[in-house]
């Protein structure tokens, strides 16, 4: 007990102060207790009235803490016990470091995120797999077989729709100009509720926009022109133009979803399609890309489809609606017709991808150009295995289709090809080849190489 007059510390049962002799009063310290209790009761009663019905969570009184630590006490503890105590400034420093990590993650992700531009508006997309494969929403590209993709530097490049669904809101674009850009890693399982997330895209045309939030709901089912099954609910802010952009796990940087829908009456939250649930469909398109005619043939299911609620529209919106009303008849019963121009484009595209496959020692770049189980596939794979690890280099120069011969169920393309070959010793040779490509058209209307021979 301390003396109220001189401050001397006395024993609890002392009647007089040992320092100044003043009579000690035990009741002086206890007069505050009823007031404190009464004050607490009023505060808690008032709090219960305001927030009691807002949540079912138990209300707990927060412990009173100092704004800053007692630095003298900390120093004493470190000096006496040799134990390092983490102070508030250290915690603040840790939080700052975590924020910096997210900044780095976003910065590293931007080169793999694109703005997707059509004649009717814009959306977003992201690089799914090396080779220039960009995932977006179907409603972003519906009505178009060719689009423009703009990277984070503002550079515009061409893209072709090679996959689109009339059931799920997903599409795949192939952009040759971005074939060597690093793709995202895809999360292979459902992401738990409460995970911190980052949504990246071009809301309202503001490119390279990232917003941070949380995954706030799972297994939301709905239907709006497309079927959305077990989608994620998020509170990271998205808006018109965000459609097709990636939803990232803020801790791993993996893509967990495709930002797709916005709650119209309240833009506080949106919905994202789980990417793991769409992988089989996207991989099928990579292995068996849809032709332009196949993509166009799906348009008639969108007679009344008006996508302005999802992404930016411009003055061509009326033309966009008319396009769907007038186009379908053109493709209703039209049978796939092979033309020399299509064959030439196919051979050139295959050769370009073959050069990339040789450089990266990765057969997957050409897998979908070659019929499964064919002699062409076996020979190409064996050749790449032989070249693998030998530090050789191919530089393709010319690739000219000199003739195309059609048969009942196949065709042959004759080519003249030149390239430079640099061996392990650095010797560079000019090579000329004349080849015959035996090609079939599969059930999906895609060209498939079954045999490659010398002329």
C-alpha positions in Angstrom: 0.0 0.0 0.0 1.4 3.4 -1.0 1.1 6.5 1.2 -1.1 9.2 -0.5 1.0 11.9 1.0 4.6 11.0 0.5 4.3 7.9 -1.8 6.2 5.6 0.5 5.4 1.9 0.1 4.0 0.3 3.3 2.7 -3.1 4.4 -1.0 -3.8 3.7 -1.8 -4.0 7.5 0.1 -0.9 8.5 -2.0 1.9 10.2 0.6 4.6 9.9 3.1 5.5 7.1 6.6 4.4 7.9 7.9 7.4 5.9 6.0 10.4 7.2 3.8 9.0 10.0 0.5 9.9 8.3 -2.5 7.6 9.2 -3.2 5.2 6.4 -6.8 4.8 5.0 -7.8 1.4 3.5 -11.0 2.7 2.0 -9.4 5.2 -0.3 -8.3 2.7 -2.9 -11.6 0.8 -3.0 -13.9 3.7 -3.8 -13.2 3.4 -7.5 -14.4 -0.2 -7.8 -18.2 0.4 -7.9 -17.7 3.2 -10.5 -15.6 0.9 -12.7 -18.1 -1.9 -12.5 -21.0 0.4 -13.3 -19.2 1.9 -16.2 -18.4 -1.5 -17.7 -22.0 -2.6 -17.3 -23.3 0.5 -19.2 -20.8 0.0 -22.0 -21.5 -3.7 -22.4 -25.3 -3.2 -22.2 -25.1 -0.6 -24.9 -22.9 -2.7 -27.1 -25.2 -5.7 -26.8 -28.1 -3.6 -27.9 -26.4 -2.4 -31.0 -24.6 -5.5 -32.2 -26.4 -8.4 -30.5 -28.5 -9.4 -33.5 -25.9 -8.7 -36.1 -24.0 -11.9 -35.5 -24.1 -15.1 -33.6 -20.5 -14.9 -32.5 -19.8 -14.5 -28.8 -18.9 -11.0 -27.7 -15.6 -10.8 -25.9 -14.2 -7.8 -24.1 -10.9 -6.8 -25.8 -7.9 -6.6 -23.5 -6.5 -3.1 -23.0 -3.1 -2.7 -24.6 -0.6 0.1 -24.7 -0.2 1.9 -28.0 3.6 1.4 -27.6 5.5 -1.2 -25.6 7.3 -0.3 -22.3 10.8 -0.1 -23.8 12.5 0.0 -20.4 10.7 -3.2 -19.4 11.7 -4.8 -22.7 15.3 -3.9 -22.2 15.3 -5.2 -18.7 13.8 -8.5 -19.8 16.4 -8.9 -22.5 19.2 -8.1 -20.2 18.1 -10.3 -17.3 16.9 -13.4 -19.2 18.7 -13.2 -22.5 15.4 -13.7 -24.3 14.6 -11.5 -27.4 11.1 -10.0 -27.1 9.4 -8.9 -30.4 8.1 -5.4 -30.0 5.3 -3.6 -31.9 7.7 -2.0 -34.4 9.0 -5.4 -35.4 5.4 -6.6 -36.0 4.8 -3.5 -38.2 8.0 -4.3 -40.1 6.8 -7.9 -40.7 3.4 -6.6 -42.1 5.2 -4.3 -44.4 7.3 -7.2 -45.7 4.2 -9.3 -46.4 2.7 -6.4 -48.3 5.9 -6.2 -50.4 5.6 -9.9 -51.2 2.1 -9.3 -52.7 3.4 -6.4 -54.7 6.1 -8.6 -56.1 3.6 -11.3 -56.9 1.3 -8.9 -58.7 4.3 -7.4 -60.7 5.5 -10.9 -61.7 1.9 -11.9 -62.8 1.1 -8.9 -65.0 3.1 -10.1 -68.1 0.8 -13.2 -68.2 -2.4 -11.2 -68.0 -4.0 -9.7 -71.1 -6.8 -7.4 -72.2 -9.0 -9.1 -74.8 -10.4 -6.8 -77.4 -13.2 -7.4 -79.9 -15.3 -5.2 -82.1 -17.9 -5.0 -79.4 -15.9 -4.4 -76.2 -13.2 -5.7 -74.0 -12.5 -8.3 -71.3 -9.5 -10.0 -69.7 -7.6 -13.2 -70.1 -4.5 -15.0 -68.8 -1.8 -17.3 -70.1 -2.8 -20.9 -69.3 -0.1 -22.9 -71.0 3.1 -22.1 -72.9 2.5 -21.8 -76.6 0.3 -18.7 -76.4 -2.8 -20.3 -74.9 -4.9 -17.7 -73.2 -8.0 -18.5 -71.2 -11.0 -16.1 -71.0 -14.7 -16.1 -70.7 -16.9 -17.3 -73.6 -19.1 -14.2 -73.3 -16.0 -12.0 -73.9 -15.2 -13.5 -77.4 -18.6 -14.8 -78.4 -19.3 -13.7 -82.0 -15.7 -13.6 -83.0 -13.1 -16.1 -84.3 -10.2 -13.5 -84.3 -9.5 -11.1 -81.5 -6.8 -8.7 -80.3 -4.9 -9.4 -77.1 -3.0 -6.5 -75.4 -0.2 -7.3 -73.0 0.8 -5.3 -69.8 3.1 -3.1 -71.9 0.2 -1.9 -74.1 1.3 -4.0 -77.1 -1.5 -5.3 -79.3 -1.2 -8.8 -80.9 -3.4 -11.1 -82.8 -5.3 -14.0 -81.3 -7.5 -16.8 -82.6 -10.3 -18.5 -80.7 -9.5 -22.2 -80.8 -12.0 -23.3 -78.1 -15.4 -22.1 -76.9 -18.2 -23.7 -75.0 -21.9 -23.1 -75.3 -22.5 -24.6 -71.9 -19.8 -23.2 -69.7 -18.6 -19.6 -69.7 -15.1 -20.4 -70.9 -13.0 -20.0 -74.1 -9.5 -20.5 -75.3 -7.5 -18.1 -77.4 -4.2 -18.9 -79.2 -1.7 -16.1 -79.7 1.5 -17.0 -81.5 3.1 -13.8 -80.5 2.9 -14.8 -76.9 4.0 -18.5 -77.3 7.1 -18.0 -75.2 5.5 -16.0 -72.4 5.6 -17.8 -69.0 2.2 -19.2 -68.1 0.5 -19.3 -64.7 0.6 -22.4 -62.4 -2.9 -23.7 -62.0 -4.3 -24.9 -58.6 -5.4 -28.5 -59.0 -7.9 -28.6 -56.1 -10.7 -26.6 -54.5 -9.5 -23.6 -52.6 -10.8 -23.3 -49.0 -13.0 -20.4 -47.9 -11.2 -17.6 -46.2 -8.2 -17.7 -48.6 -6.8 -14.3 -49.4 -7.1 -13.7 -53.2 -5.9 -11.3 -55.9 -8.1 -10.5 -58.9 -6.3 -9.1 -61.9 -7.9 -7.7 -65.1 -9.1 -4.6 -66.9 -12.2 -3.3 -65.1 -13.9 -0.5 -67.0 -10.9 -0.4 -69.3 -8.3 0.3 -66.6 -5.7 -2.2 -67.6 -3.2 -4.0 -65.2 -5.6 -3.5 -62.2 -5.2 -5.8 -59.2 -7.5 -5.9 -56.2 -7.1 -7.9 -53.0 -9.8 -9.7 -51.1 -11.0 -13.0 -49.7 -12.7 -16.1 -51.0 -16.0 -15.7 -49.1 -18.2 -18.5 -50.4 -18.1 -21.9 -52.1 -20.4 -24.0 -54.2 -22.5 -21.3 -55.6 -24.7 -22.6 -58.5 -26.5 -20.3 -61.0 -27.4 -20.0 -64.6 -27.2 -16.8 -66.7 -26.9 -17.8 -70.4 -24.3 -20.3 -69.2 -24.2 -22.8 -66.4 -22.1 -21.8 -63.4 -21.4 -24.8 -61.1 -19.8 -24.6 -57.7 -18.3 -21.2 -58.4 -16.3 -19.2 -55.9 -17.8 -16.1 -54.3 -15.2 -13.3 -53.7 -15.1 -9.8 -52.2 -12.1 -8.7 -54.2 -13.5 -5.9 -56.3 -14.2 -6.7 -60.0 -16.2 -4.7 -62.5 -17.2 -4.7 -66.2 -14.1 -5.6 -68.1 -12.7 -8.0 -65.4 -14.4 -11.0 -67.1 -11.9 -13.7 -68.0 -9.1 -12.4 -65.7 -7.3 -14.7 -63.3 -8.2 -15.0 -59.6 -4.9 -15.8 -57.8 -4.2 -17.4 -54.4 -2.4 -14.5 -52.7 0.0 -16.8 -50.9 1.1 -19.1 -53.8 0.4 -17.0 -56.9 -1.5 -20.0 -58.4 -4.6 -19.4 -60.6 -7.6 -20.7 -58.7 -10.4 -19.2 -60.8 -11.7 -17.2 -63.8 -13.4 -14.0 -62.8 -16.8 -14.2 -64.5 -19.8 -12.6 -62.8 -20.6 -9.5 -60.9 -23.5 -9.2 -58.5 -25.6 -6.5 -60.2 -27.3 -5.0 -57.2 -24.2 -4.9 -55.1 -20.7 -4.7 -56.6 -19.1 -5.6 -53.3 -18.7 -9.2 -54.4 -18.4 -11.2 -57.6 -18.1 -14.8 -58.7 -15.2 -16.8 -60.2 -15.3 -20.2 -62.0 -12.9 -22.7 -60.3 -10.1 -23.3 -62.8 -9.5 -26.9 -61.7 -13.0 -27.8 -62.9 -12.4 -26.5 -66.4 -8.9 -27.9 -67.1 -10.0 -31.1 -68.9 -12.1 -29.0 -71.3 -9.3 -26.5 -72.0 -6.7 -29.3 -72.4 -9.0 -30.9 -75.0 -9.1 -27.7 -77.0 -5.3 -27.5 -76.9 -5.0 -31.1 -78.2 -7.9 -30.7 -80.6 -8.3 -27.0 -81.4 -11.7 -26.0 -82.9 -11.7 -24.6 -86.4 -13.1 -21.2 -87.2 -16.2 -22.8 -88.7 -16.7 -24.9 -85.6 -16.5 -21.8 -83.4 -18.9 -19.9 -85.6 -21.3 -22.8 -85.7 -22.0 -22.3 -81.9 -23.1 -18.8 -82.4 -26.7 -19.6 -83.1 -27.3 -20.7 -79.5 -26.8 -17.0 -78.5 -29.7 -15.4 -80.5 -30.8 -13.4 -77.5 -27.4 -13.1 -75.8 -26.5 -9.6 -74.9 -23.2 -9.5 -72.9 -23.1 -5.8 -71.8 -23.8 -6.7 -68.2 -20.4 -8.4 -68.1 -17.9 -6.3 -70.0 -17.3 -3.0 -71.7 -19.4 -2.1 -74.7 -19.0 0.7 -77.2 -21.0 2.2 -79.9 -21.1 -1.0 -81.9 -23.4 -2.9 -79.4 -26.4 -2.7 -81.8 -24.3 -4.2 -84.6 -23.1 -6.9 -82.2 -26.7 -8.0 -81.5 -27.5 -8.0 -85.2 -24.5 -10.2 -85.9 -26.0 -13.0 -83.9 -29.4 -12.6 -85.6 -28.1 -12.7 -89.1 -25.0 -15.0 -89.0 -26.2 -18.5 -87.9 -28.0 -19.5 -91.1 -24.7 -19.2 -92.9 -23.3 -22.1 -90.9 -26.4 -24.3 -90.3 -25.7 -27.2 -92.6 -22.4 -26.1 -94.2 -20.0 -29.0 -94.4 -16.3 -28.5 -93.7 -14.6 -27.8 -97.0 -10.8 -28.1 -97.3 -9.0 -25.3 -99.2 -5.4 -24.9 -100.2 -5.2 -21.7 -98.1 -6.2 -23.6 -95.0 -3.7 -26.4 -95.7 -0.9 -23.8 -96.3 -1.7 -22.1 -93.0 -1.8 -25.4 -91.2 1.6 -26.5 -92.5 3.2 -23.1 -91.7 1.8 -23.1 -88.2 3.0 -26.7 -87.6 6.5 -25.8 -88.8 6.6 -22.7 -86.5 5.6 -24.8 -83.5 8.0 -27.6 -84.5 10.9 -25.1 -84.3 9.7 -24.1 -80.8 9.3 -27.7 -79.8 12.9 -28.5 -80.9 14.3 -25.4 -79.1 12.5 -26.3 -75.9 12.8 -30.0 -76.3 9.1 -30.4 -75.6 6.9 -32.5 -77.9 3.7 -31.0 -76.4 4.1 -28.0 -78.7 3.2 -30.1 -81.7 1.2 -32.9 -80.2 -2.2 -31.6 -81.3 -1.0 -31.2 -84.9 -0.2 -34.9 -85.2 -2.6 -37.9 -85.2 -2.3 -40.0 -82.1 -0.6 -43.3 -82.7 0.5 -42.3 -86.3 3.9 -43.0 -87.8 4.4 -39.2 -88.0 4.0 -38.9 -84.2 6.4 -41.8 -83.5 9.1 -40.5 -85.8 8.9 -36.9 -84.6 9.1 -38.0 -81.0 12.0 -40.3 -81.6 13.9 -37.6 -83.5 13.3 -35.1 -80.7 14.6 -37.7 -78.1 17.7 -38.1 -80.2 18.4 -34.4 -80.3 17.5 -33.8 -76.7 20.5 -32.7 -74.5 23.0 -32.3 -77.4 22.9 -28.5 -77.5 22.0 -28.3 -81.2 20.1 -25.4 -82.7 17.5 -25.2 -85.5 16.7 -22.0 -87.4 13.9 -22.4 -89.9 14.1 -20.2 -92.9 11.7 -21.1 -95.6 8.6 -23.3 -95.7 6.7 -23.3 -99.0 3.8 -25.5 -99.9 4.3 -26.3 -103.6 1.3 -28.5 -104.2 -1.8 -30.0 -102.5 -3.4 -33.3 -103.7 -6.8 -34.3 -102.4 -8.0 -37.9 -101.9 -11.4 -39.2 -100.7 -10.5 -39.2 -97.0 -7.1 -37.5 -96.9 -4.7 -35.1 -98.6 -1.0 -34.7 -99.3 0.8 -31.4 -99.0 4.2 -31.1 -100.8 6.7 -28.7 -99.3 10.1 -27.1 -99.9 11.8 -26.4 -96.6 15.1 -24.8 -95.6 16.8 -24.2 -92.3 20.1 -23.8 -90.6 21.4 -26.5 -88.3 24.1 -25.8 -85.7 25.7 -28.8 -84.1 27.3 -29.3 -80.7 30.6 -28.1 -82.0 29.1 -24.9 -83.3 29.2 -25.9 -87.0 26.4 -24.2 -88.9 25.0 -25.9 -92.0 22.3 -24.9 -94.5 19.8 -27.7 -95.1 17.2 -28.1 -97.9 14.3 -30.6 -97.6 11.4 -31.6 -99.8 8.7 -33.3 -97.8 5.3 -34.9 -98.3 2.8 -34.5 -95.4 -0.1 -36.9 -95.4 -3.0 -35.3 -93.6 -6.5 -36.3 -92.5 -9.4 -34.2 -91.2 -10.7 -35.5 -87.9 -14.3 -35.6 -86.6 -13.9 -32.1 -85.2 -12.8 -30.6 -88.5 -9.1 -30.3 -87.5 -6.2 -31.3 -89.6 -4.0 -34.1 -88.3 -0.6 -35.2 -89.8 -0.4 -39.0 -90.1 2.8 -39.4 -92.1 5.8 -37.3 -93.1 8.0 -38.6 -96.0 10.8 -37.3 -98.2 9.9 -36.6 -101.8 
